[in-house]
């Protein structure tokens, strides 16, 4: 069977510092057909100068309602069998998209494929260890959004069925989307491989708007969970499902992968430039 085709959507606004990494990390993937669509929100820096240098990238630049709106525009333009979004400051690891395509091929029942990501600083050095586990709806609901959006792809049938991001959510749009998809009965499949690098820095929306993040998280829990739960009950459930998450990692053996990843903190993953980053990514591929 042929590999499914992939569409990658990159929402962008004044992303000149990092967007070249995102573009190159898509174009240098091997073994899978992929289209890359950049939806820019009328940047005023040199973002578009960078984007225009890469003729394989489809792009538009116009004012929008924020990141969710930009991603939705890209979803509706995409032609791939699988669709995902890559933030302008993140990048895929070598072999990441091929691993997602292979999982989709081997698991036709799966609607959502998600893998692991590494948390890196602005220079691409690992700063945090985090490995995931098989899908657990209760952990998603009460612990929080453990699924990394930058390592996630959706079957085209989800978009065609009318499921898009809710633009009212500015910080927890991924949490709301994943929870809504789970509530609708879509199947999630975990791919135990490192797919992407997530840059963990002071400009991240989720770090800059902590109060709104907490508010949106509660809105999702009230909408899709037990609305009668008190704040103290929800806090208790968060702790219970935090423990359940650790147990799932222990039983699956993924806790050992996480400990090994911890030993790699400080290692360079920037495989797009330099031998050291490529060697680290090769190690991650066998972790």
LOVEX-905021 format. One line per field, with one value per residue (C-alpha): residue in three letters; chain; x, y, z; residue number from 1. Coordinates in steps of 0.001 Angstrom, whole numbers, plus 500000, padded with zeros to 6 digits. Each point is the difference from the previous one (the first is absolute). Example, Ala and Ser with C-alpha at 12.3 -4.5 7.8 and 13.67 -1.06 7.14 Angstrom:
BEGIN
type = c(ALA,SER)
mol = c(A,A)
x = c(512300,501370)
y = c(495500,503440)
z = c(507800,499340)
seq = c(1,2)
***
This chain:
BEGIN
type = c(UNK,UNK,UNK,UNK,UNK,UNK,UNK,UNK,UNK,UNK,UNK,UNK,UNK,UNK,UNK,UNK,UNK,UNK,UNK,UNK,UNK,UNK,UNK,UNK,UNK,UNK,UNK,UNK,UNK,UNK,UNK,UNK,UNK,UNK,UNK,UNK,UNK,UNK,UNK,UNK,UNK,UNK,UNK,UNK,UNK,UNK,UNK,UNK,UNK,UNK,UNK,UNK,UNK,UNK,UNK,UNK,UNK,UNK,UNK,UNK,UNK,UNK,UNK,UNK,UNK,UNK,UNK,UNK,UNK,UNK,UNK,UNK,UNK,UNK,UNK,UNK,UNK,UNK,UNK,UNK,UNK,UNK,UNK,UNK,UNK,UNK,UNK,UNK,UNK,UNK,UNK,UNK,UNK,UNK,UNK,UNK,UNK,UNK,UNK,UNK,UNK,UNK,UNK,UNK,UNK,UNK,UNK,UNK,UNK,UNK,UNK,UNK,UNK,UNK,UNK,UNK,UNK,UNK,UNK,UNK,UNK,UNK,UNK,UNK,UNK,UNK,UNK,UNK,UNK,UNK,UNK,UNK,UNK,UNK,UNK,UNK,UNK,UNK,UNK,UNK,UNK,UNK,UNK,UNK,UNK,UNK,UNK,UNK,UNK,UNK,UNK,UNK,UNK,UNK,UNK,UNK,UNK,UNK,UNK,UNK,UNK,UNK,UNK,UNK,UNK,UNK,UNK,UNK,UNK,UNK,UNK,UNK,UNK,UNK,UNK,UNK,UNK,UNK,UNK,UNK,UNK,UNK,UNK,UNK,UNK,UNK,UNK,UNK,UNK,UNK,UNK,UNK,UNK,UNK,UNK,UNK,UNK,UNK,UNK,UNK,UNK,UNK,UNK,UNK,UNK,UNK,UNK,UNK,UNK,UNK,UNK,UNK,UNK,UNK,UNK,UNK,UNK,UNK,UNK,UNK,UNK,UNK,UNK,UNK,UNK,UNK,UNK,UNK,UNK,UNK,UNK,UNK,UNK,UNK,UNK,UNK,UNK,UNK,UNK,UNK,UNK,UNK,UNK,UNK,UNK,UNK,UNK,UNK,UNK,UNK,UNK,UNK,UNK,UNK,UNK,UNK,UNK,UNK,UNK,UNK,UNK,UNK,UNK,UNK,UNK,UNK,UNK,UNK,UNK,UNK,UNK,UNK,UNK,UNK,UNK,UNK,UNK,UNK,UNK,UNK,UNK,UNK,UNK,UNK,UNK,UNK,UNK)
mol = c(A,A,A,A,A,A,A,A,A,A,A,A,A,A,A,A,A,A,A,A,A,A,A,A,A,A,A,A,A,A,A,A,A,A,A,A,A,A,A,A,A,A,A,A,A,A,A,A,A,A,A,A,A,A,A,A,A,A,A,A,A,A,A,A,A,A,A,A,A,A,A,A,A,A,A,A,A,A,A,A,A,A,A,A,A,A,A,A,A,A,A,A,A,A,A,A,A,A,A,A,A,A,A,A,A,A,A,A,A,A,A,A,A,A,A,A,A,A,A,A,A,A,A,A,A,A,A,A,A,A,A,A,A,A,A,A,A,A,A,A,A,A,A,A,A,A,A,A,A,A,A,A,A,A,A,A,A,A,A,A,A,A,A,A,A,A,A,A,A,A,A,A,A,A,A,A,A,A,A,A,A,A,A,A,A,A,A,A,A,A,A,A,A,A,A,A,A,A,A,A,A,A,A,A,A,A,A,A,A,A,A,A,A,A,A,A,A,A,A,A,A,A,A,A,A,A,A,A,A,A,A,A,A,A,A,A,A,A,A,A,A,A,A,A,A,A,A,A,A,A,A,A,A,A,A,A,A,A,A,A,A,A,A,A,A,A,A,A,A,A,A,A,A,A,A,A,A,A,A,A,A,A,A,A,A,A,A)
x = c(500000,501120,500655,497182,500744,500427,499123,501804,498441,502238,498230,502318,500227,503311,501848,503159,502312,499000,497769,502855,500578,496340,500093,503231,498844,497036,501792,502814,497684,500462,497741,496671,498260,499296,498640,500827,497556,500995,497111,501453,498089,501438,503435,501904,503477,502026,497901,498721,503473,501003,496843,500259,503459,498479,497917,498674,498072,496449,499249,497537,500380,497004,498555,498267,498295,503033,501791,496893,498528,503262,500160,496380,500726,502858,497890,497459,502722,501791,499778,501926,498557,501394,500025,501916,501385,503552,500513,502424,502528,499945,501524,499643,502705,501400,497702,497154,497491,500849,499263,496589,499196,501030,497802,497036,500553,500261,497026,497215,497573,501912,498733,502672,503690,502264,503590,502598,501784,503121,499957,502893,501251,500448,503226,498469,501538,497852,498656,497260,499255,496461,498753,496347,497828,497020,496878,498016,496965,499737,503661,499433,496922,501216,503804,500107,501222,502837,499794,502559,498261,503295,500261,496370,498234,496317,498275,498538,496573,500052,500341,497504,497504,500129,502309,502201,501667,497789,501288,498632,502869,503285,502239,498396,498696,501782,498587,496470,500403,501396,497335,497229,501302,500174,496480,498793,501428,503084,502816,503448,503188,503315,503230,502926,502541,501344,498301,500801,501809,497961,501819,499449,500697,498533,498016,497781,496349,499239,502745,499100,496256,499887,496778,498140,501428,498509,496657,499783,501003,497093,497609,500932,499626,496600,498802,501113,500262,497755,498899,498866,503533,501311,503367,501449,498723,501582,503277,499884,499215,503014,502268,498406,500463,503527,500753,498128,502130,503195,498630,499197,503554,501384,497844,500810,503725,499935,501219,503384,500008,499270,502888,502335,498794,500744,503626,500041,499023,502319,500570,499551,497061,500398,500588,499436,503444,502958,501047,499291,496267,499692,501794,497658,496973,501383,500249,496419,498790,501109,498921)
y = c(500000,503547,502278,502470,503585,502601,503681,502177,503315,502657,502997,502974,503546,501857,496680,501001,498719,496345,499322,498879,497033,499032,500181,498024,497351,499315,500168,497672,497187,496822,497128,501813,502531,503215,503453,502954,502881,503136,502204,503331,502648,503009,499966,503269,498501,497988,496832,500219,500657,496619,498187,501294,498454,496510,499396,496668,501862,501160,503165,502786,503136,501922,501160,497238,499313,498341,496677,497786,501923,499684,496246,499579,501875,497600,496958,501054,500499,496724,497080,497329,496783,501058,503574,501550,503319,501014,503267,502387,499662,496175,497445,496346,497470,497832,497074,501497,500319,496565,498508,501705,498842,496432,499971,501288,497285,497245,501247,500994,500107,502910,503527,501866,499002,501596,499376,501396,503317,501402,503348,502167,503531,502632,498366,496509,498551,497598,501653,497646,496274,498910,496788,499138,496862,498341,502117,500416,502246,500491,501034,502483,501411,500318,500080,502227,500119,497494,499479,502238,501778,500398,496179,499355,499348,499541,498011,502202,498548,501981,503301,498929,499238,503631,499738,503093,501873,502227,503551,501092,498058,501904,497853,496565,499598,496642,498700,501013,498463,496684,499734,500799,497362,497393,500933,499504,496466,500415,497527,501123,498011,500581,499702,499342,501997,503556,501959,503661,502556,502547,503217,500841,503713,503167,500857,496899,501024,497373,501365,503676,499557,497672,501457,499609,496507,498989,501591,498262,496681,500228,500917,496794,497878,501502,499524,496411,498661,500084,503619,499503,499287,502592,501680,497886,496813,500976,500748,496570,498317,501758,498440,496556,500030,501335,496835,497881,501527,498996,496481,499671,500988,497474,497138,500771,500369,503598,501251,498470,501956,503155,499386,499393,503220,501790,498991,501857,503414,502581,497996,501769,498867,502640,497467,502577,501443,498040,496451,500092,500573,497206,497575,500885,499405,496597,499135,501174,497798,496916,501212)
z = c(500000,499314,502933,500704,499044,502719,500269,502528,501011,501550,501579,500038,501262,500242,500041,498137,502729,499712,496983,497752,502332,499741,496193,499637,502461,497728,496651,501155,501113,497998,499018,500010,497730,501912,499218,502210,500382,501903,501136,501042,501908,498125,501609,500215,500439,497469,500229,496435,498621,501388,498888,496429,499612,500129,496903,501306,502716,499335,501932,500597,502110,501282,503334,501951,503322,501517,499925,499954,497080,498073,500607,498897,496764,499368,500823,497384,497364,500723,497569,501946,501403,503381,501271,502893,501136,500787,501849,498332,502834,500109,497643,499035,500731,497178,499224,502015,497184,498626,503439,500063,496453,500835,503107,497998,497423,502613,502028,497604,502936,501546,499374,501968,500102,502582,501012,502379,499830,501620,501772,498871,500520,497314,498815,499781,503174,502041,503153,501169,499984,499147,498418,499395,500189,498323,499847,503193,499783,503769,500260,497180,501683,503571,499876,496932,496424,500104,496227,498216,497127,498153,499776,499029,496682,499167,497280,497324,500882,503256,498148,497346,502781,501066,502997,500246,502833,502140,499480,503384,501579,499751,502229,500469,496461,499678,503305,498989,496524,501228,502713,497527,497582,502790,501111,496401,499959,497820,500606,501206,499369,501757,497984,502412,498032,500223,497239,500650,502129,501960,500821,503666,500365,501431,496860,500158,500201,502651,502253,499585,500703,502999,501413,496716,499628,503364,499100,496618,501549,502443,497166,498166,503134,500758,496432,499418,503559,503038,500219,503614,501238,502441,499594,502792,498336,496692,501769,501663,496685,498467,502630,499634,496250,500312,501967,497453,497245,501797,500514,496307,499141,502476,498726,496348,500617,498808,503358,499114,496726,501947,502392,497077,498409,503255,499614,496684,501374,498492,496809,496671,497811,497290,497223,497272,500615,501307,500758,503749,499574,497469,502313,502864,497765,498997,503693,500587,497147,501944,503427)
seq = c(1,2,3,4,5,6,7,8,9,10,11,12,13,14,15,16,17,18,19,20,21,22,23,24,25,26,27,28,29,30,31,32,33,34,35,36,37,38,39,40,41,42,43,44,45,46,47,48,49,50,51,52,53,54,55,56,57,58,59,60,61,62,63,64,65,66,67,68,69,70,71,72,73,74,75,76,77,78,79,80,81,82,83,84,85,86,87,88,89,90,91,92,93,94,95,96,97,98,99,100,101,102,103,104,105,106,107,108,109,110,111,112,113,114,115,116,117,118,119,120,121,122,123,124,125,126,127,128,129,130,131,132,133,134,135,136,137,138,139,140,141,142,143,144,145,146,147,148,149,150,151,152,153,154,155,156,157,158,159,160,161,162,163,164,165,166,167,168,169,170,171,172,173,174,175,176,177,178,179,180,181,182,183,184,185,186,187,188,189,190,191,192,193,194,195,196,197,198,199,200,201,202,203,204,205,206,207,208,209,210,211,212,213,214,215,216,217,218,219,220,221,222,223,224,225,226,227,228,229,230,231,232,233,234,235,236,237,238,239,240,241,242,243,244,245,246,247,248,249,250,251,252,253,254,255,256,257,258,259,260,261,262,263,264,265,266,267,268,269,270,271,272,273,274,275,276,277,278,279,280,281,282,283,284,285,286,287)
***
